[in-house]
Amino acid sequence: MEIFLFAIETTLYLLAILAINLTVLPFLKFHAWWIRIGEFPRLQIAGVCLIVLIFLPFLVNPLSALEITFLLFVGLCAAYQFYCVVRYLPFYPKQVERSRVPLPKNVIKLFICNVLIDNRDTEKLLRQIEKNNPDLILLAEVDDFWTENIAEIEKRYPHFVKCPLDNAYGMALYSRLQLKDAELKFLVEDDIPSIHTKVTLPSGKLINLYCLHPRPPVPTENVRSLERDAELLMVGRMIDKHDEPTIVAGDLNDVAWSRTTKLFQKISGLLDPRVGRGLYSTFPVAHPLVRCPLDHVFHSNHFRLVELRRLKSVNSDHFPMYISLALEKTAEYTQVEPEAEPEEKLEAVETIKDALETLQAERAEK
């Protein structure tokens, strides 16, 4: 029995040390994956801290001054992690207002899904699309198999931009609304595409749409977050140059509360409709306890929210997302845009410059 209790006590200490490290390391302004990875599971880290705070005092009794100090530090970590995610809980003030009487001609309905390149169940995806009847469909991780086997949707969605790739970063956008000036761009990395286009609403009004899927900071993909961060911030700076209705959508391989995504919001001035409504965690489907919100839709304050839903699984490792937004004249007067401080704008410029110079140097070495 004593050995069993000792094992539990040791496990709790190890979990606490891991939680403390994952809390502290992201404060460092470095792009290494093992530093940035701590930004993802903030709710889970808070849960681990609470477990330690509840059970460790029962196993270590009486507590020494050092152990009390240790538990206080664990408590501070739990409080900080909760502070990072509290904006996405239902009782928090909403960043995006609900549209009360949306005009159909100014409503845009968007379906986004990372299909998982190894997934071959196209029927589930097609059924979800048919059921939700979006105006635009944004798919990530598409290869030739996917674009060929869902080609039937092109009859209903005759405007499209397709870039199938076998590296899990292919992308396709299908629209029944007319696309204008659609471009396929490779902003940072030569094999990571993004789609930039204008979308014509039924009313004739134009909105800007940016579709992104940067590489994540994990050892199997990229040992640093620099390229991902630079791509998001480059798009943020593009948006900052104009005051037009804008939507950014896709699997950003980042969480809503990370330093980079918050900086992206400030640079671009875009709003997050999940604030005050929920986490809408989309990845990984198979492991609910570690699930995080990686699939995003940000938009300018020209829009109000009609509907936001996480949809059922389509046999991918990501859940699809559905959002309906209404372009409304009064929205920008009642919804406050995030704003970047001068030092934050400088940080964005330096991050982009660092990424481009680093990639240039690496290409030269090859």
C-alpha positions in Angstrom: 0.0 0.0 0.0 2.8 2.4 0.9 4.5 1.7 -2.5 1.2 2.4 -4.3 0.7 5.7 -2.4 4.4 6.7 -3.1 3.8 6.0 -6.8 0.7 8.3 -6.8 2.6 11.0 -4.9 5.5 10.8 -7.3 3.2 10.9 -10.3 1.5 14.0 -9.0 4.8 15.8 -8.4 5.9 14.9 -12.0 2.6 16.1 -13.4 2.9 19.4 -11.4 6.5 20.0 -12.7 5.4 19.3 -16.3 2.4 21.7 -15.9 4.7 24.4 -14.4 7.1 24.1 -17.3 4.4 24.2 -19.9 3.0 27.3 -18.2 6.3 29.2 -17.9 8.1 28.3 -21.2 5.6 30.0 -23.5 6.5 33.4 -21.9 9.9 33.1 -23.7 9.7 34.8 -27.1 11.3 31.9 -28.9 9.8 29.8 -31.8 11.1 26.4 -30.8 8.2 23.8 -30.9 8.9 22.6 -27.3 8.3 26.1 -26.1 5.3 27.0 -28.2 3.6 23.6 -27.6 2.7 24.8 -24.1 0.2 27.3 -25.6 -2.1 24.6 -26.9 -3.4 22.5 -23.9 -4.1 25.4 -21.5 -7.4 24.0 -20.3 -5.8 20.6 -19.8 -2.9 22.1 -17.9 -5.3 23.9 -15.6 -7.1 20.6 -15.0 -3.8 18.8 -14.1 -3.0 21.6 -11.7 -6.3 21.3 -10.0 -5.9 17.5 -9.6 -2.5 18.1 -7.9 -4.0 20.8 -5.7 -6.8 18.5 -4.6 -5.0 15.2 -4.1 -1.4 16.0 -3.1 -2.3 17.5 0.3 -4.1 14.3 1.3 -0.9 12.3 0.5 1.6 14.7 2.0 0.4 15.5 5.5 1.5 17.7 7.2 2.9 19.9 4.4 6.2 21.5 4.9 6.8 25.2 4.0 8.5 24.2 0.8 5.6 22.0 -0.2 3.1 24.7 0.6 5.1 27.1 -1.6 5.2 24.5 -4.4 1.4 24.1 -4.2 0.9 27.9 -4.3 3.0 28.0 -7.5 0.8 25.2 -8.9 -2.3 27.2 -7.9 -0.9 30.3 -9.7 -0.3 28.2 -12.9 -3.9 27.0 -12.7 -5.2 30.5 -12.3 -3.1 31.8 -15.2 -4.2 28.9 -17.5 -7.8 29.6 -16.7 -7.3 33.3 -17.3 -6.0 32.5 -20.8 -9.1 30.5 -21.9 -11.8 32.3 -19.8 -12.8 34.5 -22.8 -14.1 31.4 -24.6 -16.4 30.4 -21.9 -20.2 31.1 -22.3 -20.5 33.6 -19.4 -17.8 35.9 -20.9 -19.0 39.0 -22.9 -19.3 38.2 -26.6 -16.9 39.9 -29.0 -19.3 39.4 -31.9 -23.0 40.4 -31.7 -25.8 38.1 -32.8 -27.6 39.2 -36.0 -31.3 39.7 -35.2 -32.8 40.1 -38.6 -30.2 39.1 -41.2 -30.9 40.0 -44.8 -30.5 36.8 -46.9 -28.8 38.8 -49.7 -26.0 39.9 -47.3 -25.5 36.5 -45.5 -22.5 34.2 -46.3 -22.5 30.6 -45.1 -19.1 28.9 -44.8 -18.2 25.2 -44.3 -14.6 24.5 -43.4 -13.0 21.1 -42.9 -9.6 19.5 -42.7 -10.5 16.2 -44.4 -7.3 14.3 -43.4 -5.3 13.3 -46.5 -5.4 9.5 -45.5 -9.2 9.6 -45.0 -11.0 8.1 -48.0 -14.6 8.5 -46.8 -15.8 11.1 -49.2 -19.5 10.2 -48.7 -19.6 11.5 -45.2 -18.2 14.8 -46.2 -20.6 15.1 -49.1 -23.5 14.3 -46.8 -22.4 17.0 -44.4 -22.1 19.5 -47.2 -25.6 18.7 -48.5 -27.1 18.8 -45.1 -25.7 22.2 -44.2 -26.0 23.8 -47.6 -23.1 26.4 -47.3 -22.3 29.0 -49.8 -18.6 28.3 -49.7 -16.7 25.1 -48.8 -13.0 25.3 -47.7 -11.2 22.0 -47.5 -7.6 21.3 -46.3 -5.3 18.3 -46.8 -6.9 17.5 -50.2 -4.9 15.5 -52.7 -5.9 14.4 -56.2 -8.1 11.6 -54.8 -10.2 14.2 -52.9 -10.6 16.7 -55.7 -11.5 13.9 -58.2 -13.9 12.0 -55.9 -15.9 15.1 -54.8 -16.0 16.7 -58.3 -19.8 16.3 -58.4 -20.1 19.3 -56.1 -18.7 21.5 -58.9 -22.1 21.4 -60.5 -23.6 23.3 -57.5 -20.4 25.2 -56.6 -19.1 26.3 -60.1 -16.6 28.8 -58.8 -13.5 27.1 -57.3 -9.8 27.2 -56.6 -8.1 23.9 -56.3 -4.5 23.1 -55.2 -4.3 19.3 -54.5 -1.0 18.2 -53.0 0.3 15.0 -51.6 2.1 16.7 -48.6 -1.1 17.1 -46.5 -1.2 20.8 -47.3 -3.4 20.8 -50.4 -6.3 23.2 -50.3 -9.6 23.6 -52.2 -12.3 26.3 -52.1 -15.7 25.7 -53.8 -18.2 28.5 -54.0 -21.7 29.0 -55.5 -21.0 32.8 -55.1 -18.9 34.4 -57.7 -15.2 34.7 -56.9 -13.2 37.7 -58.1 -9.5 38.1 -58.4 -8.9 34.7 -56.9 -5.2 33.9 -56.3 -3.3 30.9 -55.1 -0.3 32.2 -53.1 2.7 30.6 -51.3 3.4 33.4 -48.8 6.2 31.9 -46.8 7.0 28.3 -47.7 7.1 27.0 -51.3 4.8 24.0 -50.5 2.2 25.7 -48.3 -0.5 27.4 -50.3 -3.1 29.9 -49.3 -6.1 31.2 -51.2 -6.9 34.9 -51.5 -10.1 36.0 -53.2 -13.0 38.4 -53.2 -16.5 36.9 -52.8 -19.5 38.5 -54.3 -22.6 38.3 -52.1 -26.1 38.0 -53.6 -26.5 41.8 -52.9 -23.5 42.5 -55.1 -21.3 43.5 -52.2 -17.7 42.2 -52.2 -15.9 40.7 -49.2 -12.3 39.6 -48.9 -11.6 36.0 -48.0 -8.2 34.5 -47.0 -8.0 30.7 -46.6 -4.9 29.4 -44.7 -3.4 26.2 -43.5 0.2 26.8 -42.2 2.5 24.1 -40.9 2.2 23.4 -37.2 5.1 23.6 -34.7 5.5 19.8 -34.0 8.6 17.7 -34.5 7.1 15.7 -37.3 6.2 18.8 -39.3 8.4 21.7 -38.2 10.7 22.2 -35.2 9.7 25.8 -34.9 6.6 28.0 -35.2 8.4 30.8 -37.1 6.9 30.0 -40.6 3.4 29.6 -39.2 3.6 32.8 -37.2 5.0 34.7 -40.2 2.2 33.6 -42.5 -0.5 34.6 -40.1 1.1 38.0 -39.4 1.7 38.6 -43.1 -2.0 38.1 -43.8 -2.8 40.3 -40.7 -0.7 43.1 -42.2 -2.5 42.8 -45.6 -5.8 43.2 -43.9 -4.6 46.1 -41.8 -4.0 48.1 -45.1 -7.7 48.3 -45.9 -11.1 48.7 -44.1 -13.1 46.3 -46.1 -15.4 43.4 -45.0 -12.9 40.5 -44.5 -13.0 36.8 -43.4 -10.0 34.6 -42.6 -10.7 30.9 -42.4 -8.9 27.6 -42.1 -6.9 25.2 -40.0 -4.4 27.6 -38.6 -2.6 25.0 -36.6 -2.7 27.4 -33.6 -5.1 27.9 -30.8 -7.2 31.0 -30.3 -5.5 32.1 -27.1 -1.9 31.8 -28.3 0.4 34.8 -28.4 0.6 34.6 -32.2 -3.1 34.4 -32.8 -3.8 37.2 -30.4 -1.2 39.3 -32.2 -2.7 38.4 -35.5 -6.1 39.6 -34.3 -4.6 42.9 -33.1 -2.7 43.5 -36.3 -5.7 42.6 -38.6 -8.4 44.0 -36.3 -10.5 40.9 -36.8 -13.0 39.5 -34.3 -13.4 36.0 -33.0 -17.1 34.8 -32.9 -16.2 32.1 -30.3 -15.4 34.6 -27.6 -18.2 34.3 -25.0 -19.7 31.3 -26.8 -17.4 28.3 -26.4 -14.1 26.7 -27.3 -15.5 24.8 -30.4 -12.5 22.5 -30.2 -12.0 20.6 -33.4 -8.8 18.5 -33.0 -8.2 15.6 -32.3 -11.5 14.0 -32.9 -10.4 10.7 -31.3 -9.1 12.2 -28.0 -11.6 14.5 -26.3 -9.5 15.2 -23.2 -6.7 16.8 -25.3 -8.9 18.5 -27.9 -8.1 22.1 -28.9 -9.6 24.7 -31.3 -7.4 24.6 -34.4 -10.0 25.4 -37.1 -10.9 29.1 -37.1 -13.0 31.8 -38.7 -12.1 35.4 -37.9 -13.9 38.3 -39.5 -13.9 42.1 -39.5 -16.5 44.1 -37.5 -18.6 44.6 -40.6 -20.3 41.2 -39.8 -22.6 40.0 -37.1 -23.1 36.3 -36.3 -26.1 34.3 -37.6 -24.9 30.8 -36.6 -21.8 29.0 -35.5 -21.6 25.2 -35.1 -19.1 22.4 -34.8 -20.4 19.6 -37.0 -20.3 15.8 -36.7 -17.2 13.8 -37.6 -16.5 13.0 -41.3 -13.8 10.3 -40.4 -11.1 13.0 -40.3 -9.0 13.9 -37.3 -10.7 17.3 -37.4 -14.4 18.1 -36.9 -15.8 20.4 -39.6 -17.0 23.9 -38.7 -20.0 25.8 -40.0 -20.5 29.6 -39.7 -23.1 32.0 -41.1 -22.3 35.7 -41.0 -24.4 38.7 -41.9 -22.9 41.8 -43.4 -24.7 44.7 -41.7 -24.3 48.5 -42.0 -24.4 49.2 -38.3 -22.1 46.3 -37.1 -18.9 48.2 -37.3 -20.2 51.0 -35.0 -21.2 48.6 -32.2 -18.3 46.1 -32.3 -14.9 47.2 -31.2 -11.9 46.0 -33.2 -8.7 44.8 -31.5 -5.8 47.2 -31.9 -2.1 46.6 -31.9 0.4 48.8 -30.0 3.4 50.2 -31.9 5.7 47.6 -30.3 3.3 44.8 -31.4 3.4 46.0 -35.0 7.2 46.0 -34.8 7.1 42.5 -33.4 5.0 41.3 -36.4 7.4 42.9 -38.9 10.4 41.4 -37.2 8.8 37.9 -37.1 8.1 38.1 -40.8 11.6 39.3 -41.6 13.1 36.6 -39.4 11.2 33.9 -41.1 12.0 35.0 -44.7 15.7 35.5 -43.9 15.9 32.1 -42.1 14.3 30.3 -45.0 16.5 32.1 -47.5 19.6 31.1 -45.6 18.4 27.5 -45.4 17.7 27.4 -49.2 21.2 28.8 -49.8 22.8 26.1 -47.7 21.1 23.4 -49.9 
